[in-house]
Amino acid sequence: MAKEYFGWKGRILRVDLSTGKISKEELPWDLARQYIGCRGINSKILWDEVKAGTDPYGPDNRLIFGVGPLDGTPVGMARMSVTALAQTRCLGEGGIGGYWSPELKFAGYDNVVFEGTADTPVYLHIEDEKVVLKDARHLWGEDSWRTEKLIQDELGDRDIQVRCIGPAGENLVHSAMVMGNLNRAGGRAGLGDVMGSKKLKAVSVRGSGGVQVADPDRFEKAYFKVRELLSFNGSMDSWNTAWGTMGGLVLMRIFNQLGNLHTRNAMQMQFDEGIDQCSGEELLGKYAKRPRGCYCCPYPSCGKYFEITDGPYAGTVGENTSALELVFTSLLGITTLSTAMAARTLCNKMGLDAFQVGYGLSWAMESFEKGILTTADTEGRELRFGNEEALMELIPKIARREGDFPNLLADGVDKASKRIGKGSEQWALQIKGQQIECMPQRNFYFAALGVGTSESGPDHTRWYPPYPPHPALISPETAEELKLDFDLRDVFVARKKEGKGTFLKFMTDTRAVIESLPFCIFLMRDKLNLDFRYWLELFNAGTGLDYSLDELIQCGERIMNLERAIIVREGFRRKDDTLPYRMMNEPTDTGHPPLDQETWDYMLDEYYEKRDWDVKTAVPKRSKLEDLGLKSVAEELETLGIEVT
Amino acid sequence: MKTINVIPELCSGCRGCELLCSFILSREFHPGKSRIRLVKDDHQAISIPLVFCNEKCPQPDSAGIPLCVAMCPTGALIFGDEEEIVKKRRELLEKRSVEPLFRVIAPWKYPFPVNSRQDCNQETS
């Protein structure tokens, strides 16, 4: 008899795009128990089914949509995970919010696995037991907003939730995104292009069921406790009010004050000339229309609908959530917030990663100002910092690969700088072939170590948040009870190399749990950030399991080790856990020295040692893998000729 | 008589009211079993909770406020008699005209008093 699941639905949907065959499989209990769900189960499926050296754009790659056991309850907040082998050969993993994942749970599935490649564009529609592949030739070429609308209109239900790609994914643009609900995006490592290579335009879903938890009374109590810690009145963490009303743009002013704001391709770290015109207050005061949140978000308005009312882009509407405006203002030397917001909307429609556009263009602008790119290379564009028209003109062209120069940028800053050469690699801000985000590195060592060691290219969500919680939140006694092996007062000294590796292990393991439950990583505030007994209670009450705190966090460690094994299998080693040249060799204009190799090595050593990975290679040790029940992983690595000590 | 009232322009569309209502009625997270239905169109920035309710919430908070109203993050759901509802609407409009923050959250949901922008400017000048 099939196991009775609480939280999980217990079913995986498998779609072979080459043959059109659709099958429903049982979710193996061991998979659920050991990898929780969402990001964890996705990574396990990727490890099992995609072999070393697979062509990311070929039929053997998998594209996996996963939701977790707590999705469909108010805890899950509609977080979902999309996973594939990315074109950079990294683990491609992206978390997306919005409204899609509860619908998948209500329809009765935990994961959707796509394999093969369709001959002509298709989209998958899921409606409870009815799952069909539909022709998407009429949607091919449409932007992500219109695709969503057209599918909803075609099927006659505006509550249908859609995840789709825009033109960027169709044209295999590096770092294309999986999009949905206007502004919700995921998969910076390049999942939109993998989806495009499979000729899968969209996945739409509508469910009519519900989600049952094992112990409703206990679950309810645990949930209200979490709500209290996140509420504006009950929380001790001032980030709740700041992020909960202003959203990610609150960072603009804070980063500027700390000297952390990447300005003009991170040649400068403060943007005083533009900060007043581009900060969060300006957005609220001039353009915000009404609040918007993901599913059951306790924050009032991390997202805001906006309408631009002035300037050349007046009339443009969209939604602001994360801090994407940072890359379109300070990074490019642009002082007009409305342009940045219009660029955001355009990127969302095109299914482009804003960081890819931002860091690619900032590299090009620096190269142009240094005389390495000329108007002959840029097809006549005067690419100096502050050129707003070039930004707006290039976005759709990059997404459609129209013209030689947009085509160069469409391959990402790593490839573009290698093709142009002449030293421009030194200011190509990328790690593992993928452009960085706005996370500071030279004067914020914890963030540097986080982005440098991430398995999915530079990704802040794997160790969020970067700032210190108030030391009073966790008393020394509580810290002892929780067996926290770091001193909070130490760990958060911004430029101290000691202790960062130890802390990063805790943060990455626990965030792996959070992204597998799932829960929104941007709400890891107050005690929730460090005290995982709240999460343990929710998990046990929701699923009916009886885990201890250690067992739950060990699930996170298992996921982290498996994900490391995935990139080890693709050839990544210690030397690839590094930072962009600029961060390790040039001081900031505010007087902070570069993060030199010696400091970097110290932090890496500590991190690998703490993780029980081989310090020389960053390959997980056999004993560690066996402890985590990953003996078969060690064996497979060895059969591939990789030394596992 | 006290009723649940909606200020649609404050609704973030999070569907929390819909889902929590279904849970306290059926002990299952099931939007189909809720007394609230959220009508939504992302493309037109529309989200309106439709409340089909007899005001007899099985799980009100200690002050007798229905759970959906108590848990609404923005204050888009309000509970009260005619006078209270008119008062809250007026408060929202007045505060909004001086502090743009109240375009995205109701004043009665915000934790501490905020100076208006004019006040802030006067202090710094």
Contacts between the chains, C-beta under 8 A, distances in Angstrom:
chain1	res1	chain2	res2	distance
A	72	B	29	5.6
A	73	B	19	7.8
A	73	B	29	5.0
A	74	B	16	6.1
A	74	B	19	5.7
A	74	B	20	6.5
A	74	B	29	7.5
A	99	B	15	7.5
A	102	B	19	8.0
A	106	B	30	7.7
A	106	B	31	7.3
A	145	B	43	6.9
A	148	B	42	7.6
A	148	B	43	7.6
A	149	B	43	5.5
A	158	B	40	7.0
A	158	B	41	5.5
A	159	B	40	7.0
A	181	B	42	5.8
A	182	B	42	5.5
A	182	B	43	7.6
A	208	B	32	6.1
A	209	B	30	6.9
A	209	B	32	7.9
A	210	B	22	7.1
A	210	B	26	7.7
A	210	B	28	4.6
A	210	B	29	5.5
A	210	B	30	2.6
A	210	B	31	7.5
A	210	B	32	7.0
A	210	B	33	6.9
A	211	B	28	7.2
A	211	B	29	4.5
A	211	B	30	7.3
A	212	B	28	5.3
A	212	B	29	7.6
A	213	B	29	7.4
A	216	B	23	7.3
A	216	B	27	4.3
A	216	B	28	7.8
A	220	B	23	7.3
A	227	B	71	7.2
A	232	B	109	7.1
A	232	B	110	6.7
A	232	B	111	4.0
A	233	B	111	5.1
A	241	B	111	6.4
A	244	B	73	7.9
A	245	B	101	6.1
A	245	B	104	6.2
A	245	B	105	6.0
A	245	B	110	7.9
A	281	B	100	8.0
A	284	B	100	4.7
A	284	B	101	6.1
A	284	B	103	7.0
A	284	B	104	7.1
A	285	B	100	4.4
A	285	B	117	7.0
A	288	B	100	6.7
A	288	B	103	5.3
A	288	B	104	6.0
A	289	B	45	6.6
A	289	B	103	7.0
A	290	B	9	5.5
A	290	B	10	7.1
A	290	B	11	7.7
A	290	B	12	7.7
A	290	B	45	6.5
A	290	B	103	6.6
A	290	B	104	6.9
A	291	B	10	6.8
A	291	B	11	7.7
A	291	B	12	4.0
A	291	B	74	5.2
A	291	B	103	7.8
A	291	B	104	4.1
A	291	B	105	6.8
A	292	B	12	5.3
A	292	B	13	6.1
A	292	B	45	7.9
A	293	B	12	4.0
A	293	B	13	6.8
A	293	B	14	4.1
A	293	B	73	6.8
A	294	B	14	6.9
A	295	B	14	6.3
A	295	B	15	5.8
A	296	B	14	5.5
A	296	B	15	6.3
A	296	B	16	4.4
A	296	B	19	5.9
A	296	B	20	7.9
A	297	B	12	7.3
A	297	B	14	5.1
A	297	B	16	7.6
A	297	B	73	6.8
A	298	B	16	7.7
A	298	B	73	5.4
A	299	B	73	6.2
A	300	B	12	6.2
A	300	B	73	4.5
A	300	B	74	4.2
A	300	B	75	7.8
A	300	B	104	6.0
A	300	B	105	4.2
A	300	B	109	6.7
A	301	B	12	6.0
A	301	B	74	6.7
A	301	B	104	3.6
A	301	B	105	6.2
A	303	B	12	7.6
A	304	B	104	5.8
A	305	B	45	4.6
A	317	B	45	7.4
